[in-house]
Amino acid sequence: MALISIITINYNNLEGLKKTMNSVINQTWQEFEYIVIDGGSTDGSAAFIESKNDKIDYWVSEKDSGIYNAMNKGITKANGEYLLFLNSGDHFFSDMVLSENLSKISDYDLIYFNVLLIDKKSAKTISYPEKLTFSFFYERTLCHQATLIRKELFSIMGLYDENLIFVSDWKFFILSICKFNHSYVRIDSVLSTFYLDGLSSVPENKKQIKLERIKILKEEFSAFMSDIYELEKYQNLIYSLRKSKKLNFLIKLGLINKF
């Protein structure tokens, strides 16, 4: 059994797919399983995948019902102990990143790395806390492009929820850590590069993402919701106070301390 199965999903993103697949194929350490799931693209993606057939352990190009359906297809075909989702457009940080970090992969359920985040204006390294908490997942999530997931977790928790459009991977992470208490470890090293141009990054989708998250929180963590709303109320109050011109003036005069 392979230690790692790398799964790439794609739909009509030929240029992004080339970048992703080349970053996988060019790794100096090659003892992994590579799976590519294409959603029946019409832009030449399938022909490109076929041209790299000798570098791929399994691939398919057929219609699917969305991102998480495609990711689930990859999970069911994977044989690795750990799964890494590196979707089309994203890529490894360097050609040596797997060989450099292989020795750091230890016996944990989730192994998460730093990620280089690139948008239209800037590039910055995102690192995550060593201790993952409910409050962390309430505000943020782990990047699946930089997280190795023990495949066995999908047998315990089930596959990604295909009823969700945007946050099924977030749901998986928050349940894994905050409900099932799975083990995890942080590796302080950049594993992959993530481009902020996917569906979850589109401003118009932010409202739907929040609604999906609230739905999951109510279903899985209903006892915490009153505390969450109370916390939000105080956070909004503190934010308003920090924006107060009068308070900032008093802080400058040294009459009150900065908070």
N, C-alpha and C positions, 0 to 999 in steps of 0.2 A: 504494500500500500504506500502510495506517495505521502510524503510529509505534508505537502501543500498542493491544493488544487486552486489554480487561478481561473476565475470565471469572468469572461467579458461578454456583456450583452450590447446589442447594437440594433439601431433601426434607422436606415437612411442617413447615416453619418459617416460616409466613406473616408473623408479626410481625418476625422477624429479616430476612426477605427484603425487607419494606417498608423497613426501616431501611437496608439495604445498597443497594438499588436507588435509593432517594431520594438517598443520598449520591453516587451515580454520576451520576444524572440532573441533580443540582443543581450540578455542577462548572462553574465559570466558563469553563474551557477544555473544549471539546467535540469536538475533532478526533481522537477515538479510536473504536475499534470496540468495541461492547458485545455480549457473548454471555451468554445465561442458559441453563443446563442444569438442568432440573427432573426429579427422579426419579419422576415420575408421582404427585405429591402429591395427597392427598384432602382437604386443609384449605383449599382456595380459592386456593392459590398460583398455579395455572395461570391462573385467571381474572384475578388481579391482574397477572400477567406480560402477559397478552393486553391488558389495559387500558392498558399502557405500550408497546404494540407499536411505536408511532411513534418511540420512544426507543431501541429495541433493533435491532441489526443481524441477529441470529439468535437464535432461542430454540426449545426443544423441551421437551415434557413427556412423558416415557416412562420405563418401568421401566429401571433400570440395576442393575449388580451391586455397587455400592458407591461410595464417595467417589472413589477413583482412577479407576474406570471413567468416572464422570461428568466428572472433570477431563480425562481423555484425550479424551472426546468434544469438549470445548471446544477442546482443542489442535488437533484435526484440522480444526475449522471456522474457526480463527483465521487472519487474514491479516496481523496486525501483525508488525512487526519484533521487538517485545518483548511478552511476555505477563505479565499480573499477575492472580493469583488472589485475588479478594475474595469469599469465600464468605458465604452468608447468615448474618446476625447481626453480621458485622464491617462496618466502614465507613471511609470516608476521614476523616482527622483534621479537615478543614475543607472548605468548598465551594471554596476557592481553592488547595488544596494542589497540584493538578496544574499550574495556571498558575504558581505560585510556584516550582516545582521543574523545570519543563520544560527550562529552559536548562542544568540540571545533568546531564541525560541525555546521556551521551557514549558513545563507541564501545567499550563493554566487554561481555563476555558476561553478567555478572551485575552488577546495580546494586542495592545494598541500602541501605535507610533505617532510621531508628529506628522503633519502634512503641510505642504507648501500650497497656499491658497492664492490663486491668481484671478483677478478680475480685470476690467477694462482699464483701470487706473493704476493698480499697484500689485505687488506680490509680497506676501508676508507669511511667516511660518506660524502655524497654529499648533500649540501644545496643549495637552490636557492634564488635569490634576492627577496626582498619584492615587488619591482616594476619590472614588466615584460615589456620588450621593444622589438622593432623590431631587434635591434642590438643583444639582447640576443638570440632570436630565429634564427638569421642568423648564429650564431656560435654554439648554443646548442639547447636543447629542455627540456621539462619536462619528467619525467619518469612516464609512465602510471601505473606502479606498485605502485606509491605513490601519485596518483592524483585521487580525486573523481570528476567525471564529471556529471553535472546535465543531466539527460536523455533527457530532453526537447531540449537540444542543438542539438541533432541528428535529431530532427524534423525540426529545423530551418536551419541547415547547411547540412543535409543529412548524410548518413552513411559514414564509411571509404571508401576512394577511392580504389577500388579493382584493378585498373589498375596499381597501384604502388606496388612495391615489398617490399620496405624497409621503406619508410618515410610517410606513410599515417597518422600515429598518429601525426607526426611532422606537417604535413600539417593542420590537424585538429586544433592543438594548435595555430599555427601562425595565421590562419584565425580567430579563435575564439577571440584571444586577439587583434590582429593588424588590423583586418577588421571589425569584428562585435562588438568589444568593450564590450565583456562579462565581467562580474565582477569576481574577483578572490581574494583569500586570502592565505597567506602563514602561515603554522603551523610549528613552529620550534621544530619538534619532528620526530624521525625516525619511519616510518610506516612499511616499508618492506625491505627485503633483495633481491638484484638483482645480479645475476651472469653474469659476462661479457663473455658469451659463446654462445650467440644467433647469428643469421644471420647477424645482423647489427654490430656485434663486430668482425667479421672475416675480417682481413686486406684486403683480395682480393675483398671484397665487398665495400670498402671505395669509390672507383671511381664511382661505380654505384649509391651509396648513394648521392654523390655530384652532379651527373648528374640529378638525380630525384629532388633534392632540387632546382637546378638552373632552371629546367623546371617549377616548381611551382612558383618560384619567378618571372619568366618572364611572366607567365600567370596571376598572381594575383597582382603583384607589379611592373609592367613594368616601371612605372614612376620613381621608385627608383633605377633602375639598374645602371644608369650612376654614381650616387652617391656611390653606393656600389663598383663599379670597382675602382673609385677614392680612396675610403677609403682603399681598398685592396692594391692599389699601395703604399700608404703612410705607411701602416702597414708593407709591405715587406721591404720598405726602412729603417724604424726604426729597424726592425729585423736585417737587414744587418749591420747597424751602430753599434748596440749593440754587434754584433759578431766581430767587427773590433778590431784587436789586437793593432793597433796604437791608436785608440780612448781610449781603455781601459787603455793603458799605460799612456796617458795624464790625464785620470781620476785619476789614482793612484798617479800621481805627483801633483794633485790638480790644474792643469792648466785649466781644464774644469769641469763642474758639471755633475754628473751622471744623465741620463735621462731615 
